[in-house]
């Protein structure tokens, strides 16, 4: 894609919008891919790769980073995301890991 630096900055900004940001970026990058390459297959490839990268970042990298800085095991953070997502749907993914980190800090302070 042309102007990859601009697209990289845009995906960084869109990734802060939980759940909706990667979808909006996939639509925008798919549209730009279609305008640049001229085929629907290439547009779907660009949008699919952007969703794949956003999925890996959201499920692996962010869980690892949150677990590392909050000193919560990455497996516990992943299980918390699965549990809160199952219980409350997509809105449960937002408070899942922060609630586990708060519970860990409280339990560390109580004898």
Buried (B, 14 or more C-beta within 10 A) or exposed (E): BEEEEEBEEBBEEBBEEEEEBBBEBBEBBBEBBBEEBEEEEBBBBBBBBBBEBBEEBBEEEBBEBBBEEBEBEBEBBBBBBBEBBEEEEEEBBBEBBEEBBEEBEEEEEEE
